[in-house]
Amino acid sequence: MKFLCIKYVLFSFIIIPFFLSCSEAEQPPIHALLITGGGWHDYEAQESLLIEGINERIGEEIVWTIVHEGDGEPDHLVSILQDENWADGYDVIVHNTGFGRVTDPDYVAHLVESHAGTPAVLIHAAIHSYRYAEPADPWFEFMGLQSMWHESQRSFEVETVDPIHPIMRNVPESWTTPNDEVYVVEEIWGDISTLAHTYGTETEEYHPVAWTHNYEDTRVFATSLGHNNDMFHREEFLNMVSNGLLWAVDRLDHE
């Protein structure tokens, strides 16, 4: 159900109310924090491609703050994530990181504790970031699943599992990726909702490639896609990530 917002027009000294759906009424911009950097990927190029792709789809509704640190350093500890209440003031945090050699459990626990209450979008190696902290349980609980490794890089078919979910709007029911990695999901840590999956030829089973999760009333959208820059040129990927961001901040309806 859409709620109605009331506006008034003064016409010939008569105040006439008229009604707009709240989605049509003016809303404040989305303040998004992009955290990026790390090992294994071209984060310099992906930063521009991701922001340009989302901006083309969301327009002026989004205001970005970018923290880009630790390129080539998979064990880097991002400075802002060590601050108290670091997520305050942001509507959503977008993680496109390659910090898969971080082992400090206190750092990871603090990251998650301060993140709770602020929606998240997790892209590709963010899923593998922090997995070697002992324990990495807070990160797995936040994402809703655990993945420790991926299959060999190749092109593969993505199949939509939940075509009526608004995040999958403008995403075909089946499409073929450029070369990417199938992340092997070893354990489900929460009540995730799988949006799309693919078949792992090495594990001979299906694995989620896009899902949603609710962590302590915090909306999380995640996709394991996005290893190579080619993915950041694909309409299917950019549509899904943009929709996922809007869903995370509760600005994506079901119509």
Secondary structure, DSSP 8 states (H G I E B T S, - for coil): ---EEEEEEEETTEEEEEEEETTTS----EEEEEEEEESSS-HHHHHHHHHHHHHHHHGGGEEEEEEE--TT-TT---SGGGSTTTTTT-SEEEEEEE-TT---HHHHHHHHHHHTTS-EEEEGGGTTTTTTSSS-HHHHHHHTEE--EE---B--EEEES-TTSGGGTT--SEEE-SSB--EE--EE-S--EEEEEEEETTTTEEEEEEEEEEETTEEEEEE---SSGGGGG-HHHHHHHHHHHHHHTT-----
